[in-house]
Amino acid sequence: MAISQELLEILVCPADKEALEMKPDQSGLKCTKCHRVYPIKDDIPIMLIDEATIEE
């Protein structure tokens, strides 16, 4: 089960409150500003800054 578009519209990056977008492989949510990627585990986005990785 993928994350619904409605949920994606209300979730923001905890670090800078910017919009998130789904990664193409649907493994995480990527911040459009700081490029942090929050992993998705068992269809639940882990929205903890300490769990995020940074991608270019």
C-alpha positions in Angstrom: 0.0 0.0 0.0 1.5 3.3 -1.1 1.2 6.5 0.8 -2.0 8.4 -0.3 -1.7 11.7 -2.1 -3.8 13.3 0.7 -1.2 12.3 3.3 1.6 13.4 1.1 0.0 16.8 0.7 0.0 17.5 4.5 3.3 16.0 5.5 6.3 18.4 5.7 9.9 18.0 6.5 10.4 18.2 10.3 13.7 20.0 9.8 12.6 23.0 7.6 8.8 22.6 7.1 9.2 22.3 3.3 7.2 20.0 1.0 8.1 16.3 0.6 8.0 14.2 -2.6 8.0 10.4 -3.0 11.2 8.9 -4.2 10.8 7.2 -7.6 11.4 3.7 -6.0 8.9 4.6 -3.2 11.5 3.8 -0.5 11.2 7.2 1.2 10.0 10.8 1.2 12.5 13.4 0.1 12.5 17.1 1.2 12.4 19.5 -1.8 14.7 21.9 0.0 17.2 20.2 2.3 17.2 16.8 0.4 16.7 14.7 3.5 15.1 11.4 2.8 12.8 9.9 5.4 12.5 6.2 5.0 9.2 4.3 4.7 9.0 1.1 6.7 5.9 -1.2 6.6 4.0 1.6 4.8 4.7 4.1 7.6 6.9 7.2 6.9 9.5 7.5 9.7 9.5 11.3 10.1 12.5 11.6 12.5 15.4 13.8 11.6 17.8 11.3 13.1 16.5 8.5 10.8 16.8 10.6 7.6 19.6 10.4 5.2 20.7 13.3 2.9 20.8 12.8 -0.9 21.9 15.2 -3.6 
